Structure formats: C-alpha cells, structure tokens
Amino acid sequence: MKGQLVLKNVIVRLKLGSEPFEKISCRDIPVDIVWSGEITGEMSIDYTHICKILARFTEKEYDYIEKLTLDIFNTLIEEYPSGNWKVTVTKPFPPVSLKMESALFTLEGGNYA
C-alpha cells in the first residue's frame, strides 16, 4: 500500500541571505515536506520526528535557499532512505530590485519504488 505525508509551512527560524543586512537576525522560513512511498506494517514516517529533524536547522546561517534545501533533503534521505522526498524552502520577500512575495526552491528524489 502506498501513502503520502505532507507537512505544509513548517516554520524554521534561521538567518538566510547573501547580504550582510539579511543576517542581522533570524527570520521565519517556511518549509514544505512531502514523503511518498510504501507503508509497511506500522506507519513508516513519523512527522514528529521530521519536525525534530527540521529543528536542527534553527538558528543556523545560510546564504542561499538552494543550500538550505539540499541540507534538509540530504538529512531526511539519511534518516528515512525509503520512499520519495520533496522539500521546498520559501524565502518570503527577498530583497531584489522588483517587489516579490517569495522565492522558492524545491528538490525531489529518493527511492521511487
């Protein structure tokens, strides 16, 4: 039997941005997590544990959402190697020349079996 777990807008508080003024203080960064795969016996994925994994990134400092997304993705794959993961990190109101609500970066992969 196949299943899917979706965690929407999990807030991780950290410093994110390549400009020095972006690293003055931590900001709330929304993270979306999707796991899909085979469910065997007991539930295979514990969302409480996933939140504990995401909490490891609290107070850290990243220049780019791509690197943060990759680090979260790799940590989840390491903890739960079966199934498929999709991780999206959102940077609200990035400081760019045009007004923008958010910038998002998504990584997807894993064991598609």
C-alpha positions as CSV (number, residue, x, y, z in Angstrom):
1,M,0.0,0.0,0.0
2,K,1.3,3.5,-0.9
3,G,1.0,6.5,1.2
4,Q,1.9,10.2,1.3
5,L,2.7,12.5,4.2
6,V,2.5,16.3,3.6
7,L,3.9,18.9,6.1
8,K,2.9,22.4,4.9
9,N,4.6,25.6,6.0
10,V,6.7,24.2,8.9
11,I,8.5,27.3,10.2
12,V,12.2,27.1,10.7
13,R,13.8,30.2,12.3
14,L,17.3,31.0,10.9
15,K,19.4,33.5,9.2
16,L,19.0,33.4,5.4
17,G,20.5,35.6,2.7
18,S,23.7,36.6,1.0
19,E,23.6,40.2,2.0
20,P,25.0,41.2,5.4
21,F,21.8,43.0,6.5
22,E,19.9,39.7,6.0
23,K,22.0,38.0,8.7
24,I,21.4,40.6,11.4
25,S,18.7,38.5,12.9
26,C,16.8,35.2,12.4
27,R,13.7,35.1,10.3
28,D,10.9,32.6,9.8
29,I,11.4,30.4,6.8
30,P,8.5,28.2,5.7
31,V,9.5,24.6,4.7
32,D,7.2,22.2,2.9
33,I,7.9,18.5,3.1
34,V,6.3,15.7,1.1
35,W,7.1,12.0,1.6
36,S,5.5,9.3,-0.5
37,G,6.2,5.6,-0.6
38,E,5.2,2.2,0.6
39,I,3.6,1.8,4.0
40,T,4.6,-1.5,5.7
41,G,3.2,-2.6,9.0
42,E,3.4,0.3,11.4
43,M,3.5,3.8,9.9
44,S,6.8,4.3,8.3
45,I,7.1,8.0,8.7
46,D,6.8,9.9,12.0
47,Y,6.0,13.6,11.4
48,T,7.0,14.5,15.0
49,H,10.5,13.1,14.2
50,I,10.6,15.1,10.9
51,C,9.9,18.3,12.9
52,K,12.7,17.4,15.3
53,I,15.0,17.0,12.2
54,L,13.9,20.4,10.9
55,A,14.6,21.9,14.4
56,R,18.3,21.1,13.9
57,F,18.4,23.9,11.4
58,T,17.1,26.5,13.8
59,E,19.5,29.4,14.4
60,K,21.8,28.3,11.6
61,E,23.0,30.6,8.9
62,Y,22.7,30.1,5.1
63,D,23.5,32.3,2.1
64,Y,21.1,30.6,-0.3
65,I,17.8,28.7,-0.2
66,E,19.3,26.1,-2.5
67,K,21.9,25.1,0.1
68,L,19.4,25.0,2.9
69,T,17.0,22.9,0.8
70,L,19.8,20.5,-0.1
71,D,20.9,20.1,3.5
72,I,17.3,19.4,4.7
73,F,16.8,17.0,1.8
74,N,20.0,15.1,2.5
75,T,19.2,14.8,6.2
76,L,15.8,13.4,5.5
77,I,17.1,10.9,3.0
78,E,19.7,9.8,5.5
79,E,17.1,9.3,8.3
80,Y,14.4,7.8,6.0
81,P,16.1,6.3,2.9
82,S,13.0,4.6,1.5
83,G,10.4,6.5,-0.4
84,N,10.4,9.7,-2.3
85,W,11.1,13.1,-0.7
86,K,10.1,16.6,-1.9
87,V,11.5,19.6,0.0
88,T,10.5,23.2,-0.7
89,V,12.1,26.1,1.1
90,T,10.4,29.6,0.7
91,K,12.2,32.9,1.3
92,P,9.5,35.5,1.9
93,F,10.0,38.9,0.4
94,P,13.6,38.5,-0.9
95,P,15.4,41.8,-1.3
96,V,15.6,42.2,-5.1
97,S,15.1,45.1,-7.5
98,L,11.4,44.2,-8.1
99,K,8.8,43.5,-5.4
100,M,8.4,39.8,-4.9
101,E,6.2,37.9,-2.5
102,S,8.6,34.9,-2.2
103,A,11.3,32.9,-3.8
104,L,11.0,29.1,-3.6
105,F,13.4,26.2,-4.3
106,T,12.4,22.6,-4.5
107,L,14.3,19.3,-4.5
108,E,12.7,16.0,-5.2
109,G,14.2,12.5,-5.3
110,G,14.7,9.3,-3.4
111,N,13.7,5.7,-3.9
112,Y,10.7,5.7,-6.2
113,A,9.9,2.0,-5.8
